[in-house]
Amino acid sequence: MIVRRLPLLIRAAWQVLEWHRHRRCSACCPGGWCPLVRAARTRITAWRRFGPR
């Protein structure tokens, strides 16, 4: 079994999503999320799609 470490930006994106899962920051809209969450989701999606196999 090969264990790969996640890149720093992907780990940071997961931390942003985990933090926002339980609480909101001052930049979050009442009906949605802040730009940090959108950027984190986009980064993780792109990494999953085009990342190493």
URWOLIN-V889489 format. One record per helix or strand. SS is the DSSP state (H for helix, E for strand). FROM is the first residue (numbers start at 1). TO is the last residue. Records with the same first field share a line. If there is no record, write none. Layout:
SS = FROM-TO, FROM-TO
This chain:
H = 8-22, 35-50
